[in-house]
Each structure stands twice: as structure tokens, then as C-alpha cells.
Amino acid sequence: MAKKVTTIPASISKFSQTPINQMSKRKVAGYARVSTDSEEQATSYEAQVDYYSTFIQGREDWEFVEVYTDYGISTTTTKKFEGFNRMVADALAGKIDLIVTKSVSRFARNTVDSLTTVRQLKEKGVEIFFEKENIWTLDSK
């Protein structure tokens, strides 16, 4: 005698932790940074901006906000990163739900700045996705 299996559909999105029946688009921004003005870095900068614009706009469940950028700045603190600071301020103001960036090392130049910013954004429910490391900051794993 075969047993009857009842399938219970998911009720919460694994990406946004919001109820599926109340799904709204996540407001998503990209962050790109290169540290020098060299020709090679200029190409990388343009490629990152184009990549994040296309990547974010390609998702139906995401609403594109902007690609925030910092260009030609070589320093160990985020104080001089105008694009970074504007992005964090916008996220804390509720304009961004998710930030997508290349890697932890591209996000902030030192561990203290990176951890402080991640914690500050996490407290407001803003997630960061670090592509290279495949880290989602609101994921409990």
C-alpha cells in the first residue's frame, strides 16, 4: 500500500526572508572600486559598472538602484570613499535592501571598516553579497 505524501510549499523566500505571498522587489545596488588611475584599472572599472548594472537589472525580483563607485583612490580607510559612504548612507536611509560587490577586499580596505559597516547594515536589515566568496551577510551559514 503506497503512502500518500503531502507537499507543503515554502512560505518564506530564502533570499529575502519575506513571505512569498508578500514578495516585493528588493532594492539592489552594486558597488565597484578600483584603486589606481592606470589604463588597466579604467577598463576594470567600466567592466564592473557594466556588469553590475546588467546583473541587477536582469533579475525580475530585484529593483535596480544604482552602481556606486570609487575610482582612483588608494587608502586604507573608507573615509575618502565618497561613493561607498553615499551608498552606506542610502542603505541606512532605507533606499537599498541589498548591495552586490565583487569581493570582501573590494568592499572596504581594512577588516575593521568592513566588519563595522557589515554590522551596521545588518542591524538595518541590509544584506551584502560578496560574489567571489559567495557570502550573503544575512545568511546564517
C-alpha positions, 0 to 999 in steps of 0.5 A: 500500500503506497503512502500518500505524501503531502507537499507543503510549499515554502512560505518564506523566500530564502533570499529575502526572508519575506513571505512569498505571498508578500514578495516585493522587489528588493532594492539592489545596488552594486558597488565597484572600486578600483584603486589606481588611475592606470589604463588597466584599472579604467577598463576594470572599472567600466567592466564592473559598472557594466556588469553590475548594472546588467546583473541587477537589472536582469533579475525580475525580483530585484529593483535596480538602484544604482552602481556606486563607485570609487575610482582612483583612490588608494587608502586604507580607510573608507573615509575618502570613499565618497561613493561607498559612504553615499551608498552606506548612507542610502542603505541606512536611509532605507533606499537599498535592501541589498548591495552586490560587490565583487569581493570582501577586499573590494568592499572596504580596505581594512577588516575593521571598516568592513566588519563595522559597516557589515554590522551596521547594515545588518542591524538595518536589515541590509544584506551584502553579497560578496560574489567571489566568496559567495557570502550573503551577510544575512545568511546564517551559514 
